[in-house]
Structure formats: structure tokens, C-alpha cells
């Protein structure tokens, strides 16, 4: 009887010992699992962005890759720049690494390529691809193109404001256009503004115009040939740092019904003052890309109609060069570009299918009045009183040649 009792007590004890020693072949729940599997991660394709010659970097956004694993993984950017940051010109390699709890890791990389696109002599300055008619290509219009790299102003331009074949305007009071204020300097056309030694009385619109009194001066140059629908016009310029302004524009000449048109490619001033009209202050006319398509008053209409648009520029207009462009894509579609990038389209009040002259002027505006004494037109340094035009380029679409 005693032997039976002892045997009954020992058997459970031996079973516990065997389990503790791992000898039980039936218990598999507590085996250690070893993780040798690396996370999986896949990166984006390379990103290429074109920027203007006037820019040094670009903000780039992208969807960051995320690693996956049989258990879980954490993904971090280990090289490069995060989405939403500013990327410099050139190639930036972005590397992302995924790592799991066991320390296994995998990486992938992609490049962000920022290209600064330079203007060329043989095509309009487009940063992005622009669709044109199949079988066509751009060709420079030599009579409307000038790099201003010669010793004198080219004869293709009319610089005497009153002797043009059709356009006789000599400037808005109180600033008159004078031929002597235009010069070629260091590969640029320069237009100087300033105060006249003595007031000048002259006809504002040619021989038969009403007399006006001028106390300041600016300048204008106009093409000798006309241009029409389908062509592209571009200039690189920097405004003077004064109350005067103006810019790059096209003007028709026939005073017949719906034919006296004006297209202002860019229009701005160099400086605002306390006397500037409030609407111009609100629109920041010293920091603006502004364009007009105007049907001018003519013999059949007592008023005028227009379509206008503008954007605020990154800097004041006198602080750096900007590249302004217009494509007269059709008689009813005028496409405007700034530094090679499309900005907006104007739709003229009537079809603008008229021949027009190309011109560039620096003038005065009654809504940005020049103080008779103490203005920057009078007191600023010569450098600040000059508008600089680096080049004017014009192009037409022609058939491609094999």
C-alpha cells in the first residue's frame, strides 16, 4: 500500500521536470521565431523640373515611398530633401530606408533634377513644351529682332518720335519722348529719363495735335515694319527706379471701325509714391506683370473696350530683369508669358487681325504723377534713371524643312 502511494506522488513530479527541461515533444507554442525577411520599398521615378534662367531653385512636392514588411517597418529619408522643400539647380538624390523591428533594412533612391533653361536665338522662350501646328517650326523675324550688341542703334527702329510713318505720338504730359535719350551701352538698349532744363511746348500727336507742355523726358523706339497674327514677341528688360514706366507693346494705325488696336505686352512703373492713385497702389504697379488688349476709340465708336490681366511679380520691376512674351496665337487669343512660363490669355473685344507696329516706350502716367520738384525722375542716380532692354526677339511659324 505504501509503495503505491509513493509511486502516485512521484509520477506528476517527473512530468513537471520533463516539461521544464523541454523534453516534452508535444509542446511547440514557446518556440522562438527568427525574422530574416527584409522590408520591401519602391521609390518614385526621377523627377525633372525646368525653371527659368532668372531662378535658382524650385519647391518640389512628391509622395514619399513607404516600406512594407511581414511584421512592420519604419521608413525614413536618409539622404536628400523632403517633399515641399526647396531644391537647388542640378541633381539631388533622395534615399529612403525602411527598417523592421529585427533590424532588417532596405533602401531605394530617386533623383530630383532641376534644369535652368536658357533662352535661345531660334525659338520663343518656353520653359514647358508648347503645342504648335504639326509640320511647323519657329523662325526669327530679323526686322523685329535685336540683341543690341552693335555700336549704334540699328536702322530697323524708328527712334525719332514724331517722324514715324503712322505713329506720331511724342509722349504723355509731362514727359516727352526724345531721340537723344536712347543709346546702346554694353549690349543693351538704354532709355534715360530725367527733367528737362526748361519746359518744352510741342504737339502731342504730330503736326496737327494740340499743344502740350513737357517738363520731363523719356523715350520710344518703334518698328518700321508691321506684324500680324500668329507671331511671337519677347523682350528682356529691367525698369528704371523712378515714377516713370511703360514697356513693350503693339499698336495699330488705321482709324477705321474696330481696327485701331493696342496690345500692351507688359506695362508697369518703377516706383510708387504717396501721390500714386490708390488703385495703382492696390495692384502694386511697381511689382506687376500687366497686359492689355484694347480696342481704341475710333470713328465708329465713342468709347473703347478692353480685356486686361495682371499678376504680382517676385520682385519690384526695377530690381531685376524679366522676360516678357506674347504669342498672338489667333485674332481672339493672346497668350502671355513671364520668364518662359504661361501666365494668362486675353480675349480681345473684337478680333485683333490688324497689322501692328512693335514698340517700346518709357513714359509718364497721370495716375502716378511726377512731382514738379524732388521726384526720383529728377534726383535719382543716372543708373536708376535708365530702363535697360537686353534684347527684343520676334518669331513666326513656318513650314518645317527636311
JOWOTA-V605546 format. One record per residue. RES is the residue in one small letter. PSI is psi in radians with two decimals (none if undefined). Layout:
# JOWOTA-V605546
((RES & PSI) (RES & PSI))
This chain:
# JOWOTA-V605546
((x & -0.76) (x & -0.71) (x & -0.68) (x & -0.71) (x & -0.79) (x & -0.76) (x & -0.69) (x & -0.62) (x & -0.65) (x & -0.66) (x & -0.82) (x & -0.62) (x & -0.77) (x & -0.63) (x & -0.70) (x & -0.72) (x & -0.75) (x & -0.69) (x & -0.78) (x & -0.54) (x & 0.04) (x & 0.40) (x & -0.14) (x & 2.12) (x & -0.17) (x & -0.18) (x & 1.87) (x & 0.01) (x & -0.43) (x & 0.32) (x & 2.44) (x & 2.25) (x & 2.19) (x & 2.17) (x & 1.90) (x & 0.12) (x & 2.19) (x & 2.60) (x & 2.80) (x & 2.37) (x & 2.41) (x & 2.25) (x & 2.94) (x & 2.87) (x & 2.82) (x & 2.55) (x & 2.18) (x & 2.25) (x & 2.28) (x & 2.35) (x & 2.89) (x & 2.81) (x & -0.38) (x & -0.03) (x & 2.72) (x & -0.19) (x & 3.11) (x & 2.46) (x & 2.23) (x & 2.26) (x & 2.51) (x & 2.87) (x & 2.02) (x & 2.35) (x & 2.66) (x & 2.19) (x & 2.66) (x & 2.71) (x & 2.85) (x & -0.44) (x & -1.39) (x & 2.77) (x & 2.62) (x & 2.33) (x & 2.31) (x & 2.67) (x & 2.04) (x & -0.16) (x & 2.46) (x & -2.71) (x & 2.52) (x & 2.82) (x & 2.40) (x & -0.11) (x & 2.97) (x & 2.11) (x & 2.36) (x & 2.94) (x & 2.41) (x & -2.79) (x & 2.19) (x & 2.14) (x & 2.17) (x & 2.16) (x & 2.27) (x & 2.41) (x & 2.29) (x & 2.34) (x & 2.40) (x & -3.11) (x & -0.45) (x & -0.03) (x & 0.01) (x & 2.46) (x & 2.70) (x & 2.64) (x & 2.76) (x & 2.80) (x & 2.69) (x & 2.80) (x & 2.50) (x & 2.04) (x & 2.03) (x & 1.98) (x & 2.22) (x & 2.05) (x & 2.19) (x & 2.52) (x & 2.69) (x & 2.90) (x & -0.22) (x & 0.11) (x & 2.73) (x & 2.75) (x & 1.66) (x & 2.17) (x & -0.66) (x & 2.79) (x & 2.36) (x & 2.25) (x & 2.20) (x & 2.97) (x & 2.35) (x & 2.39) (x & 0.04) (x & 2.73) (x & 2.85) (x & 2.52) (x & 2.38) (x & 2.51) (x & 1.79) (x & -0.60) (x & -0.24) (x & 0.39) (x & 2.37) (x & 2.23) (x & -0.12) (x & 0.73) (x & 0.12) (x & 3.02) (x & -0.45) (x & 2.86) (x & 2.30) (x & 2.56) (x & -0.10) (x & -0.28) (x & 2.47) (x & 2.00) (x & -0.26) (x & 2.02) (x & -0.40) (x & -0.02) (x & 0.16) (x & 2.65) (x & -0.52) (x & -0.59) (x & 1.96) (x & -0.03) (x & 2.31) (x & 0.23) (x & 2.71) (x & 2.34) (x & 2.44) (x & 0.33) (x & 2.20) (x & 2.66) (x & 2.34) (x & 2.33) (x & -0.63) (x & -0.21) (x & -0.02) (x & 2.29) (x & 2.77) (x & 2.13) (x & 2.13) (x & 0.78) (x & 0.38) (x & 2.60) (x & 2.24) (x & 2.44) (x & 2.00) (x & 2.49) (x & 2.76) (x & -3.01) (x & 2.35) (x & 2.56) (x & -0.66) (x & 2.62) (x & 2.57) (x & 2.33) (x & 2.21) (x & 2.83) (x & 2.26) (x & -0.44) (x & 0.67) (x & -2.87) (x & -0.59) (x & 0.14) (x & 2.86) (x & 2.56) (x & 2.46) (x & 2.73) (x & 2.22) (x & 2.37) (x & -0.14) (x & 2.97) (x & 2.65) (x & -2.50) (x & 2.87) (x & 2.55) (x & 2.47) (x & 2.61) (x & 2.69) (x & -0.25) (x & 2.83) (x & 2.96) (x & 2.76) (x & -2.91) (x & 2.51) (x & -0.26) (x & 2.85) (x & 2.42) (x & 2.44) (x & 2.47) (x & 2.63) (x & 2.07) (x & 2.82) (x & 2.23) (x & 2.68) (x & 2.80) (x & 1.05) (x & 3.13) (x & -0.28) (x & 2.86) (x & -2.59) (x & -2.39) (x & -2.52) (x & 2.17) (x & 2.92) (x & 2.50) (x & 2.31) (x & -3.12) (x & -0.34) (x & 2.18) (x & 1.01) (x & 2.99) (x & 2.22) (x & 0.56) (x & -0.11) (x & 1.58) (x & 2.73) (x & 2.34) (x & 1.96) (x & 1.89) (x & -0.82) (x & 2.44) (x & 2.19) (x & 3.11) (x & 2.91) (x & -0.38) (x & 2.38) (x & 2.69) (x & -3.12) (x & -0.30) (x & -0.09) (x & 2.42) (x & 2.53) (x & -0.66) (x & -0.62) (x & -0.60) (x & -0.75) (x & -0.64) (x & -0.01) (x & 1.13) (x & -0.05) (x & 0.11) (x & 1.05) (x & 2.59) (x & 1.90) (x & 2.39) (x & 2.60) (x & 2.60) (x & 1.85) (x & 2.21) (x & 1.94) (x & 2.75) (x & 2.36) (x & -3.01) (x & -0.23) (x & -0.03) (x & 2.28) (x & -0.25) (x & -2.87) (x & 2.70) (x & 2.74) (x & 2.81) (x & 2.30) (x & 2.73) (x & 2.74) (x & 2.80) (x & 2.79) (x & 2.32) (x & 2.81) (x & -0.45) (x & 3.04) (x & 2.62) (x & -0.40) (x & -0.08) (x & -0.46) (x & 2.95) (x & 2.46) (x & 2.68) (x & 2.01) (x & 2.36) (x & 2.62) (x & 2.30) (x & 1.99) (x & 1.30) (x & -0.68) (x & 3.11) (x & -0.29) (x & 0.05) (x & 1.99) (x & 1.99) (x & 2.25) (x & 2.46) (x & 2.53) (x & 2.17) (x & 0.71) (x & 0.02) (x & 2.35) (x & 2.38) (x & -0.85) (x & 2.92) (x & 2.34) (x & 2.48) (x & 1.83) (x & 2.70) (x & -0.54) (x & 2.85) (x & 2.19) (x & 1.42) (x & 0.32) (x & 2.62) (x & 2.44) (x & 2.68) (x & 2.52) (x & 2.37) (x & 2.84) (x & 2.23) (x & 2.61) (x & 2.09) (x & -3.11) (x & 2.74) (x & 2.43) (x & -0.33) (x & -0.11) (x & 1.15) (x & 2.58) (x & 2.13) (x & 2.41) (x & -0.53) (x & 2.39) (x & 0.17) (x & 2.86) (x & -0.44) (x & -0.57) (x & -0.71) (x & -0.34) (x & 2.81) (x & 2.80) (x & -0.74) (x & -0.72) (x & -0.30) (x & 0.19) (x & 2.35) (x & 2.29) (x & 2.22) (x & 1.93) (x & -0.76) (x & 2.82) (x & 2.25) (x & 2.43) (x & 2.56) (x & 2.65) (x & 2.74) (x & 2.26) (x & 2.88) (x & 2.42) (x & 2.56) (x & 2.50) (x & none))
